[in-house]
Amino acid sequence: MAETMAIDSTHVKAHRSAAGDYVWAHVNFLNLFNDDPNDTGIAGVDIYRMDADGKAVEHWDTLQFVGDPKNSAPLIGPNIPRANPNGMF
């Protein structure tokens, strides 16, 4: 299973997939930590291991600033350009 969906103004994009006992989602959260109308978002990945009853028994996650083409790594330093034209989403 793999799908892409738009959820609402806070969760812009989600890519969800499942394989075996694992389910994961790649999500772009806008304005998760601020109210900036120009926010490029926070990328989040959630990974779950499910049991035979479909309940999550393990969970891992990570967050990363999305940045923009001219400032792709705002936590590392200012104005670091993207290494290629491909965006995160």
N, C-alpha and C positions, 0 to 999 in steps of 0.2 A: 504494500500500500504506500503510495506517495501522493501528496496533494499540496496545492498552494491555495491560500485563501487570504482575503482581506477581512479583518475582524472589526476594528473600530478606529477612532482617531488616536488611541494610545498604542494599540498593537497593529502596525501597518501591514506587515507581511508575515506569514508563517509558512514554513515548509515542514511538513510532518511526514515521517516515514516509520515503518515498522519492519523488523526482521527477527524471526524467532521469538525470543522472550523480551526483546528490546524495542522500545518506542522512543523516538527523539523528535524534537521540534526546534527549528531555527527561526527566531522571531526578531523583528525590528520594533523596539519600543520607542515611540516618540514621547518626549516630555516626561520621561520616567522620573528625572531628578530636577526638572526645571519647567518653566512655562514659556520658554523662548519659541516664538513662532518659526524661527529658522533652524530649530533643532534638527540635526541629522540623525539622531537616534542612538540607541544602545542596542547592540546585537546580543541576543541571548540564545543559549543552547541549553535545552533540558534533555536529559537522557534518563529513561526509566527502565528498570527490569521488572517485568510483570510475572505474577505467579499463574498457575493453571486456572484460577478463578477470575483472572483479569484485573487483579489488584496490584498496585505498585508496591514492590517489596524493597526496592533500592532506587535512589534518585541522586543524580549528579547534575550540576549546572555551572555555567560560567557566563560572565558579561564582559563586553568589550565596546568601547566607543566606536561608532561607525566612522566619524570624521567626514571630511569632504575632499574633493580632488586636490585642493591646494594645502590641506592640513589633515592628513590622513592618520596621524598619531598624536593627538593633542596632549596626551598624558606624558609622552616621551619628550616632546619639544615642539616649538612653534613652526608652522609652515613647512612641514615635511611632506613633499608631494607623494602621490601614489606611485608605486613602482610600475604599474601598468594601467590601461584604461578600464579594466574590469572593476565594477563596483562589488561591494560585499553582498548585495542582494540583486 
